[in-house]
């Protein structure tokens, strides 16, 4: 009975092991680059578990009753059993740590830990399902990341555009501030002119000369009466205009005097340079003449030594070559001498001047000529003309302007011209505004405008200005 049960049990175990061995073994999936480290570790341990199962199946075949009765089971050490138990414990701990169900383990008749096939398959299915979910989530996150990256590029492009717009806004703001500063300066200038005009009209009456009275008569076509307020105001404006005119005339006369002094200084320097050049030429000519006439010497050795020294030669053998060079120079000397003589006579006036001073004089003349050329160029640039006749006409016109408006030398011509321009502009604006306000024609005369203004200010009988 016991033998039958052992055979039956052995046959069943052998059939079970053969069925297990006949089932195909699936290789563990290779961990991809998108799998976490814990899953990779689990797959590695599952490969080790498959290897252990294969070893156990071989062992079961060896101890099966179908084998020869004399083949006995090889004894296994205690360390191998303990190591197998530790591996299953570590695997279950790893599965539990990552949220998976542990694998059920039972002890067989050999007191060895073996995994339950159903539990192992359930755990494996759970792990594979989780892996597929993680892979799908990874793909979704990858596509989401690509979308976010595109949005980031769009936002970066918009940010660059906003930075450009901000830079343009700063430039426009800077230009706006500059224009605002210029506007404030113009307002201050206009306020100062208004205050000056108010002081001139409300201040004490200055003594009026015959010239101003004549101007008033020509402008208003009536006699001047200082007792009338309107006449006093108009006379104050005329006085202010005359003061500005005198100021401009004084400035122009000062500039004219400075220009005349510069011209006179240039003429004196040129005459002095010519005199110095002539004097240097004559002095040099006398010096060369006195050096060329030497008394004859009977001592030939002394003559040779002096010749070598004067010609800066190394030996007496170099004297013939030096004399040949001197002869060639002497052949060309008359032309050079004539040229130098003409230059010295043209430049130097003093006969005691040396020839080396001619070069300094020429350099000084050249330097002054460059200064004058720069001055001439600056005059052409400032007057916007390269024609000397046009420049003379403009200078003559400027002189006439200064004389006409009596601009003083100490006054600034440009400021004086601007003052006259602003004054005339203000008069024109006043007349235009008066014509428009009074409903007059735009081409009516100044007399008619002033008559209408006076009628509105102080009504009087017609012919008030006559």
Secondary structure as the mmCIF struct_conf table of DSSP 4:
data_model
#
loop_
_struct_conf.conf_type_id
_struct_conf.id
_struct_conf.beg_label_comp_id
_struct_conf.beg_label_asym_id
_struct_conf.beg_label_seq_id
_struct_conf.end_label_comp_id
_struct_conf.end_label_asym_id
_struct_conf.end_label_seq_id
HELX_RH_AL_P HELX_RH_AL_P1 UNK A 2 UNK A 22
BEND BEND1 UNK A 23 UNK A 23
HELX_LH_PP_P HELX_LH_PP_P1 UNK A 24 UNK A 31
TURN_TY1_P TURN_TY1_P1 UNK A 33 UNK A 34
BEND BEND2 UNK A 35 UNK A 35
HELX_RH_AL_P HELX_RH_AL_P2 UNK A 37 UNK A 62
TURN_TY1_P TURN_TY1_P2 UNK A 63 UNK A 63
BEND BEND3 UNK A 64 UNK A 64
TURN_TY1_P TURN_TY1_P3 UNK A 65 UNK A 66
BEND BEND4 UNK A 67 UNK A 67
TURN_TY1_P TURN_TY1_P4 UNK A 69 UNK A 70
HELX_LH_PP_P HELX_LH_PP_P2 UNK A 73 UNK A 75
HELX_RH_AL_P HELX_RH_AL_P3 UNK A 78 UNK A 97
TURN_TY1_P TURN_TY1_P5 UNK A 98 UNK A 99
HELX_LH_PP_P HELX_LH_PP_P3 UNK A 100 UNK A 104
STRN STRN1 UNK A 105 UNK A 107
TURN_TY1_P TURN_TY1_P6 UNK A 109 UNK A 110
BEND BEND5 UNK A 111 UNK A 111
STRN STRN2 UNK A 113 UNK A 115
HELX_RH_AL_P HELX_RH_AL_P4 UNK A 117 UNK A 202
BEND BEND6 UNK A 203 UNK A 203
HELX_LH_PP_P HELX_LH_PP_P4 UNK A 204 UNK A 208
HELX_RH_AL_P HELX_RH_AL_P5 UNK A 210 UNK A 220
BEND BEND7 UNK A 221 UNK A 222
TURN_TY1_P TURN_TY1_P7 UNK A 226 UNK A 227
BEND BEND8 UNK A 228 UNK A 228
HELX_RH_AL_P HELX_RH_AL_P6 UNK A 229 UNK A 292
BEND BEND9 UNK A 298 UNK A 298
HELX_RH_AL_P HELX_RH_AL_P7 UNK A 300 UNK A 311
TURN_TY1_P TURN_TY1_P8 UNK A 312 UNK A 312
BEND BEND10 UNK A 314 UNK A 315
HELX_RH_3T_P HELX_RH_3T_P1 UNK A 316 UNK A 318
HELX_RH_AL_P HELX_RH_AL_P8 UNK A 319 UNK A 347
STRN STRN3 UNK A 348 UNK A 348
TURN_TY1_P TURN_TY1_P9 UNK A 351 UNK A 352
TURN_TY1_P TURN_TY1_P10 UNK A 355 UNK A 355
HELX_RH_AL_P HELX_RH_AL_P9 UNK A 356 UNK A 383
TURN_TY1_P TURN_TY1_P11 UNK A 384 UNK A 384
HELX_RH_AL_P HELX_RH_AL_P10 UNK A 388 UNK A 405
STRN STRN4 UNK A 406 UNK A 406
TURN_TY1_P TURN_TY1_P12 UNK A 409 UNK A 410
BEND BEND11 UNK A 411 UNK A 411
HELX_RH_AL_P HELX_RH_AL_P11 UNK A 413 UNK A 438
TURN_TY1_P TURN_TY1_P13 UNK A 439 UNK A 439
TURN_TY1_P TURN_TY1_P14 UNK A 442 UNK A 443
HELX_RH_AL_P HELX_RH_AL_P12 UNK A 446 UNK A 457
BEND BEND12 UNK A 458 UNK A 458
BEND BEND13 UNK A 462 UNK A 462
TURN_TY1_P TURN_TY1_P15 UNK A 464 UNK A 465
#
